[in-house]
Amino acid sequence: MSGDTSARLLALLSFLQTPREWPGSELAQRLGVSPRTIRRDIDRLRDLGYPVEATMGAVGGYRLVAGKAMPPLLLDDEEAVAIAVGLRAAAGSPVEGIEDASVRALAKLEQVLPARLRQRVRSVGAATVSVATAEGPGVAPEALVLIAGAVTGRERLRFAYQGWDGARSRRLAEPYRLVASGRLWYLLAFDVDRDDWRIFRVDRIEEPRLTGARFPERDTPEPDAAAFVRRKMYSSMPTPEITVTVHLSAEEVVRRLGANPEEVEVLGPDVCVLRGHPDTVPFSASRLLMLGAEFEVHEPPELVAYIQALGERALRATRGTGGREASEKFTKGSPS
């Protein structure tokens, strides 16, 4: 098999691993070959053991289906289960930088897993509980996989949605991108009924289902979906710049807060001033309190007031429960 043919087969397999049907004409157009060549390449993949199914009709095409055994991709059953479990864990508790890739890979893998292996993956998931490392509601990997498939296959979604105010509605949407932020997932999609782009919290999406209806590409609000979601989120609440003296080295402040080094002014070996670093008041307060170091807030006044209110609430919560004594023991005896 020539190098060009091998590369084309890999590209064809990559398309088929997304959960949708691909018309032969579309595959031919994307790969720059004739429909006849696509048919020959499909036969080659079948000869190699890949379960490629063809459907007839106006909306027919090719798709990769779950076979009786894993295709000779190189993964045995145990490896396939291990990878799927790891991807589900990464999708449910995102690790910075890999969450989107985890969902895409999981969507491809579950598309071809035999039923017996899918059941093993779900059994492990049902029996496993992880310790949350960040606040935020969890999202079912099954929902992420379904939505990711709709994004990749450009297929309309129907779902129920609960807004921030508790109001429920039914939506028909054309999904564009999934965006992860901490433990929260957002879907950027075109809302068909409202004829406009919308951002949906995935944990508030209920009963998502594919409609089978494809949609053409639309002009997006901006190419960078993550930047668009971030801008929309920030535009709905003020993000003041801060001025804070922190009793830590500048290097530690940059590392722990993810601050730009230009935002940090060194005052001494273990003291610096953080200026700028705009974010919402609640988020800035939580990050500063989690630094594990002394600090003084100079600006803005609303951040000062917010942290004072948190402190008063914490004192009320421990009043009359031996909280002061426990606090002194923790301060004196706990590691820094």
C-alpha positions in Angstrom: 0.0 0.0 0.0 1.5 3.3 -1.0 2.3 6.1 1.5 -0.4 8.4 -0.1 -3.0 5.6 0.2 -2.0 4.9 3.9 -2.3 8.6 4.8 -5.7 8.8 3.1 -6.9 5.7 4.9 -5.9 7.2 8.2 -7.7 10.5 7.3 -10.8 8.6 6.3 -10.7 6.6 9.5 -10.5 9.8 11.5 -13.7 11.1 9.9 -15.5 7.8 10.4 -14.6 7.7 14.1 -16.8 10.7 14.7 -20.4 9.6 15.7 -22.2 10.5 12.5 -22.9 9.2 9.0 -20.7 10.5 6.2 -22.1 10.7 2.6 -19.6 9.3 0.2 -19.7 12.5 -1.8 -18.7 14.6 1.3 -15.8 12.2 2.1 -14.6 12.4 -1.4 -14.7 16.2 -1.3 -12.9 16.4 2.0 -10.2 14.0 0.9 -9.9 15.3 -2.7 -10.6 12.0 -4.4 -13.4 10.5 -6.4 -16.4 8.7 -4.9 -15.1 5.5 -6.5 -11.8 5.8 -4.6 -13.8 6.3 -1.4 -15.6 3.0 -2.0 -12.3 1.2 -2.6 -10.9 2.7 0.6 -14.0 1.6 2.6 -13.4 -1.9 1.3 -9.8 -1.7 2.4 -10.8 -0.7 5.9 -13.3 -3.5 6.1 -10.5 -6.0 5.0 -8.4 -4.6 7.9 -11.3 -5.4 10.3 -12.9 -2.0 10.8 -16.7 -2.4 11.0 -17.8 0.2 8.4 -21.5 0.2 7.8 -23.2 1.7 4.7 -26.7 3.0 4.7 -28.8 3.8 1.6 -31.1 6.7 0.9 -31.0 10.5 0.6 -29.3 10.9 4.0 -27.4 7.7 3.9 -23.6 7.3 4.0 -20.8 5.5 5.9 -20.2 5.2 9.6 -18.1 3.2 11.9 -20.1 0.9 14.2 -19.4 -1.2 17.3 -18.2 -4.6 16.1 -18.0 -8.0 17.8 -14.4 -7.2 18.7 -12.2 -4.2 18.8 -10.8 -3.4 15.3 -7.1 -4.0 14.9 -6.3 -0.5 16.1 -3.9 -1.8 18.4 -5.8 -1.8 21.7 -6.8 -4.9 23.5 -9.9 -5.1 25.7 -8.1 -4.2 28.9 -6.3 -1.2 27.3 -9.6 0.0 25.7 -11.4 -0.1 29.1 -8.5 1.6 30.9 -8.4 4.5 28.3 -12.1 4.9 28.4 -12.2 5.1 32.2 -9.4 7.6 32.2 -11.1 9.8 29.6 -14.4 9.7 31.5 -12.6 10.8 34.7 -10.8 13.6 32.8 -14.1 14.7 31.2 -15.9 14.8 34.6 -13.1 16.5 36.5 -11.3 18.5 33.9 -7.5 18.9 34.0 -6.4 22.2 32.5 -5.6 21.9 28.9 -6.9 18.3 28.2 -10.6 18.5 28.9 -11.8 19.2 25.3 -9.5 16.6 23.9 -10.7 14.1 26.5 -14.3 14.5 25.4 -13.5 14.3 21.7 -11.4 11.1 22.2 -14.1 9.6 24.5 -16.7 10.2 21.8 -14.6 8.4 19.2 -13.7 5.5 21.5 -17.2 4.8 22.7 -18.4 4.9 19.1 -16.5 1.7 18.4 -16.5 -0.1 21.8 -18.3 -3.4 21.8 -21.3 -3.5 24.1 -19.5 -5.8 26.6 -16.7 -3.2 27.0 -19.0 -0.2 27.2 -20.8 -2.0 30.1 -17.4 -2.6 31.9 -16.6 1.1 31.5 -19.9 2.1 33.0 -19.6 -0.4 35.8 -16.2 1.1 36.8 -17.6 4.6 36.6 -20.6 3.7 38.7 -18.4 2.2 41.4 -15.9 5.0 41.6 -16.2 8.2 43.6 -13.6 11.0 43.2 -12.6 13.7 45.6 -13.5 17.0 44.0 -10.6 19.4 43.7 -12.6 22.4 42.7 -16.1 23.8 43.2 -18.8 23.3 40.6 -21.5 20.8 39.6 -20.5 17.6 37.9 -21.5 16.8 34.3 -22.3 13.3 33.1 -19.7 12.1 30.6 -22.6 10.6 28.6 -24.0 14.0 28.1 -20.6 15.5 27.1 -20.1 12.6 24.6 -23.5 13.1 23.0 -23.1 16.9 22.7 -19.5 16.5 21.4 -20.8 14.1 18.7 -23.5 16.7 17.7 -20.8 19.4 17.5 -18.5 17.3 15.3 -21.3 16.0 13.1 -23.1 19.3 12.9 -26.4 17.8 14.1 -29.2 19.7 15.8 -29.9 19.0 19.5 -33.1 19.1 21.4 -32.9 19.5 25.2 -34.6 20.9 28.3 -32.8 23.8 29.9 -33.0 25.4 33.3 -32.0 29.0 33.4 -30.1 30.8 36.2 -33.5 31.9 37.6 -34.9 28.4 37.7 -37.1 28.9 34.6 -37.3 25.8 32.4 -37.6 25.8 28.6 -37.3 23.5 25.6 -34.5 24.3 23.2 -33.6 23.4 19.6 -30.0 24.3 19.0 -27.2 24.0 16.5 -24.1 23.2 18.7 -20.9 24.9 17.7 -18.3 24.2 20.5 -18.0 22.9 24.1 -15.9 25.1 26.3 -14.6 24.0 29.7 -13.9 26.4 32.6 -12.7 24.8 35.8 -15.4 22.2 36.5 -18.0 24.0 34.5 -18.8 23.2 30.9 -20.5 25.6 28.5 -22.1 24.9 25.1 -21.9 27.7 22.5 -24.8 27.1 20.1 -27.1 28.8 17.7 -30.6 28.8 19.3 -33.0 28.1 16.3 -36.2 29.3 17.9 -34.6 32.5 19.2 -32.6 33.1 16.0 -29.4 34.0 17.9 -26.3 32.6 19.5 -26.6 31.4 23.1 -24.3 30.0 25.8 -25.7 27.1 27.8 -24.3 25.7 31.1 -24.1 21.9 30.3 -25.0 20.9 33.9 -28.3 22.7 33.4 -29.0 20.8 30.1 -31.5 17.9 30.6 -32.5 15.1 28.3 -30.3 16.0 25.4 -31.1 14.1 22.2 -29.9 14.1 18.7 -32.5 15.0 16.0 -30.8 13.5 13.0 -31.1 16.9 11.2 -27.8 18.3 9.9 -27.2 22.0 9.6 -24.8 24.1 7.5 -22.0 26.1 9.0 -23.0 29.6 10.2 -20.9 32.7 10.6 -19.7 32.4 14.3 -19.6 35.4 16.7 -15.8 35.0 16.7 -13.4 32.2 15.8 -12.2 31.6 19.4 -15.2 30.1 21.1 -13.4 30.1 24.5 -12.7 33.8 24.2 -16.3 34.5 23.2 -17.7 32.6 26.2 -15.2 34.3 28.6 -16.1 37.8 27.3 -19.8 37.1 27.6 -19.4 35.8 31.1 -17.3 38.8 32.2 -19.6 41.3 30.5 -22.4 40.2 32.8 -20.6 41.1 36.0 -17.9 43.7 36.9 -14.3 42.6 36.9 -12.4 45.4 38.8 -8.6 45.5 39.0 -7.1 44.9 42.4 -4.2 46.2 44.4 -3.1 43.8 47.1 0.0 43.4 49.3 0.9 39.7 49.7 3.3 38.3 52.1 4.8 35.8 49.7 7.6 35.8 47.2 6.6 37.3 43.8 7.4 33.9 42.2 4.9 32.1 44.4 2.2 34.7 43.8 2.7 34.3 40.0 2.6 30.5 40.3 -0.4 30.2 42.7 -2.6 32.9 41.1 -1.5 32.4 37.5 -0.7 36.2 37.5 1.3 37.9 34.8 4.8 38.7 36.2 4.3 42.3 35.1 1.4 42.6 37.6 3.7 41.8 40.6 6.0 44.3 42.2 8.7 42.9 44.5 9.0 44.7 47.8 11.2 42.2 49.6 12.2 38.5 49.7 8.7 37.4 50.9 6.5 40.4 50.2 5.1 41.9 47.0 2.3 44.0 45.6 -0.2 42.5 43.1 -1.7 45.2 40.8 -4.3 44.6 38.0 -5.3 40.9 37.6 -8.9 41.9 36.9 -11.6 39.3 37.8 -14.9 39.2 39.5 -15.0 40.1 43.2 -16.1 36.7 44.5 -13.5 34.9 42.4 -10.6 37.3 43.4 -11.6 36.9 47.1 -11.6 33.1 47.0 -8.2 33.0 45.2 -6.6 35.4 47.7 -8.0 33.4 50.7 -6.7 30.2 49.2 -3.2 31.6 48.9 -2.4 30.4 52.5 -0.6 33.7 53.3 -1.2 37.0 54.9 -2.4 39.8 52.6 -3.8 43.3 52.7 -6.4 44.5 50.1 -6.0 48.2 49.1 -8.3 48.3 46.1 -11.1 48.1 45.1 -13.4 49.0 48.0 -16.0 46.3 47.0 -13.3 43.6 47.4 -12.4 44.9 50.8 -16.1 44.9 51.9 -16.7 41.4 50.4 -13.7 39.9 52.3 -14.8 41.6 55.5 -18.3 40.1 55.1 -16.8 36.7 54.6 -14.7 37.1 57.7 -17.7 38.1 59.8 -19.6 35.2 58.5 -16.8 32.8 59.4 -16.6 34.2 62.9 -20.3 33.8 63.4 -20.1 30.2 62.2 -17.4 29.3 64.8 -18.8 31.4 67.7 -19.5 29.3 70.8 -18.0 26.1 69.3 -14.5 26.4 70.5 -13.5 27.8 67.1 -10.9 30.2 68.5 -9.1 27.5 70.3 -9.1 25.2 67.3 -8.0 28.1 65.1 -5.0 28.8 67.4 -4.0 25.1 67.3 -4.3 24.9 63.6 -2.2 28.1 63.1 0.5 27.0 65.5 0.7 23.3 64.5 -0.3 23.0 60.8 2.3 22.9 58.0 2.5 26.0 55.8 
